[in-house]
Amino acid sequence: MTIDGAKALAAKVLTDEGLAKQLGEAKTEAEFNAVVAKLGYTCTAAEFEAAFKEAQENTPLSDEQLDQASGGLSIVGVDYAFTAVQTSKL
């Protein structure tokens, strides 16, 4: 049952920044367990970590993440400035 709790908590953390912050602020396993129990979930830190990694791998990238990862560099005007400097030296 704790694996199911870990999976449910991991899915919720992916969509709730406040909850992710709460769990991120836990410095020890005891603090993590206290936050998890307060939220009504039952899982260990190791179970949550495994479930969270699995949930991240199975979550498709958002449009914003895809835009950031698409590569390339687009700085408007750089080519023109370079050309102008090179031509003025001739």
C-alpha positions as CSV (number, residue, x, y, z in Angstrom):
1,M,0.0,0.0,0.0
2,T,2.9,2.4,0.6
3,I,4.0,2.1,-3.0
4,D,0.6,3.2,-4.1
5,G,0.8,6.1,-1.7
6,A,4.2,7.1,-3.0
7,K,2.9,7.0,-6.6
8,A,-0.1,9.2,-5.7
9,L,2.1,11.6,-3.8
10,A,4.6,11.8,-6.7
11,A,1.9,12.5,-9.2
12,K,0.6,15.3,-6.9
13,V,4.1,16.8,-6.5
14,L,4.5,17.1,-10.2
15,T,1.5,19.4,-10.4
16,D,1.6,21.2,-7.1
17,E,4.6,23.6,-6.6
18,G,3.6,24.3,-3.0
19,L,3.7,20.7,-2.1
20,A,7.0,20.2,-3.9
21,K,8.4,23.1,-1.9
22,Q,7.2,21.6,1.4
23,L,8.8,18.3,0.7
24,G,12.0,20.0,-0.6
25,E,12.3,21.9,2.7
26,A,12.4,18.6,4.6
27,K,16.1,18.2,5.6
28,T,15.8,14.8,7.3
29,E,13.8,11.7,6.7
30,A,11.9,12.3,9.9
31,E,10.9,15.7,8.6
32,F,9.9,14.2,5.3
33,N,7.8,11.5,7.1
34,A,6.1,14.2,9.2
35,V,5.1,16.2,6.1
36,V,3.9,13.1,4.3
37,A,1.9,11.9,7.3
38,K,0.4,15.4,7.7
39,L,-0.8,15.3,4.1
40,G,-2.4,11.8,4.6
41,Y,0.0,9.7,2.6
42,T,1.9,6.7,3.7
43,C,5.3,6.0,2.1
44,T,9.0,6.1,2.9
45,A,11.4,8.6,1.4
46,A,13.0,5.8,-0.7
47,E,9.6,4.7,-2.1
48,F,8.7,8.3,-2.9
49,E,12.0,8.9,-4.6
50,A,11.6,5.9,-6.8
51,A,7.9,6.8,-7.6
52,F,8.9,10.4,-8.4
53,K,11.6,9.4,-10.8
54,E,9.2,7.0,-12.5
55,A,6.5,9.7,-12.7
56,Q,9.0,12.2,-14.1
57,E,10.0,9.8,-16.8
58,N,6.4,9.1,-17.8
59,T,5.3,12.8,-17.9
60,P,5.4,14.3,-21.4
61,L,7.3,17.6,-21.8
62,S,5.3,20.8,-21.9
63,D,5.4,23.1,-24.9
64,E,7.5,25.5,-22.9
65,Q,10.0,22.8,-22.0
66,L,10.1,21.7,-25.7
67,D,10.8,25.3,-26.7
68,Q,13.7,25.5,-24.3
69,A,15.2,22.2,-25.5
70,S,14.8,22.9,-29.2
71,G,18.3,24.2,-29.6
72,G,19.8,26.9,-31.8
73,L,20.5,30.4,-31.0
74,S,18.5,33.4,-32.1
75,I,19.8,36.8,-31.3
76,V,18.3,39.4,-33.6
77,G,20.8,41.8,-35.1
78,V,24.0,40.0,-34.2
79,D,24.8,39.1,-37.8
80,Y,24.1,42.6,-39.0
81,A,26.3,44.2,-36.3
82,F,29.2,41.8,-37.2
83,T,28.8,42.6,-40.9
84,A,28.8,46.3,-40.2
85,V,32.0,46.1,-38.1
86,Q,33.8,44.0,-40.7
87,T,32.8,46.2,-43.6
88,S,33.8,49.4,-41.9
89,K,37.4,48.1,-41.4
90,L,37.9,47.6,-45.2
